Amino acid sequence: MNRILLRGGRVIDPSAEHDEIADVLIEGERIAAVGRGLRADGAEVIEADGFWVTPGLIDLHCHLREPGQEYKEDIGSGGRAAAAGGFTAVACMANTHPVNDDPATTDFIIDRATHDSPARVYPVAAATKGLEGVVMTEMVALVEAGAAAFSDDGKTIMDGGVMRHVLEYSRLVDAVVITHAEDQTLVGGGVINEGAVSTRLGLRGNPPIAEVVHVARDLILAEFTGGQLHVAHVSTKGAVDLIRQAKDRGVNVTAEVAPHHLVLTDEATAEYNTNMKVAPPLRSEEDRDACRRGLVEGVIDAIATDHAPHAQHEKELEFSAAPPGMIGFETALAVVLDLVRSGELSPLELIRRLSTHPARILRRAGGSLAVGAPADVSVIDPARSWIYDVAKSYSKSRNSPWDGATLTGRAVATLVNGRLVYDVERGILI
Ligand code: DOR
């Protein structure tokens, strides 16, 4: 049997409120023991002194583009980029071509992931056929095929009646509905946050209220139906406030924030850099700070990358015409470690938001280093300084805002199901 000993790391396990120096022994596909001075004759030893050893990071929200847009990404390339970023599992959105709105497509994604991806892949199925917001998908059949959640992400379910029924069915299938909360009538074709920067650049603004109004509607519908709502990529103070109030009332809601919304503002768009174009857009300082506070206070439960690959020729258009999205698997950890460096989050609380909470929201195993748990583990050097060269990314796409940046903190090893799939010195190993 495969045996690996991770020796002498700082073992951070939010599921057990555990943060201390220890060894972790993996046997086969499971965690076999956690403790000091473990003996493991014949085991492969990974020295983790000075590193964090954590439950594998889990990304609730990404775009892998397969089937249909393999020139941007595929399940293999995306899975490798994820593993290189410390992610052991990722949930991929349904806006593929064809849309993942039927069991055969869900099945295809799972099958591809089994063969091609070092990270686990959890398909998020569409909530409505073709992401058109009109006819519900067959949620029961999709869950039976392996769908982990439901979302029309990239598009908004504008019809309140449809959203009501989707939320009602979320109870039946015990899976969250992930809302892309942008009221499209209020977005009004905006391509950047509405404010001083959009005025200065002469670009059409997407106002914060587009998100706030839609989050308000979905929270009320979640309250009414008792359905399980998850708010994707929260970007505004107004949305954070509404989610806080809803949680206080006992509404069944969780939320995520993307790394870019925690550290960047619309000022980053000032050079018309299309790699800064994302939906929802980078917002004001006040919004960014509210997102950070929301994450710290637990109003926002999780960090999700919204890794959204696009080809160079698509991004090399004028700002209004370029598609929104940025890649993020390999940079997310370094970016969000900023909250630990600033003292806003402890390492334990950061890992809770990157692993334990995402597992719970997706109703999947993970987020724990308990004995007997699947051996999905990230080994992280929080202090490693490195230069991100997007040309060397495992992703097929290059649309990162961080190209050339000096980053601090990096995954140095990633283990999935007891196998070492990534090592920072040797790269992807399978
Ligand atoms: O920036 C984004 N890109 N936001 C979305 O909601 C969709 C995504 C994509 O698919 O490219």
Residues whose N, C-alpha, C, O or C-beta is under 5 A from the ligand:
A	BS01	DOR	H63 D153 G154 V278 A279 P280 A308 P324 G325
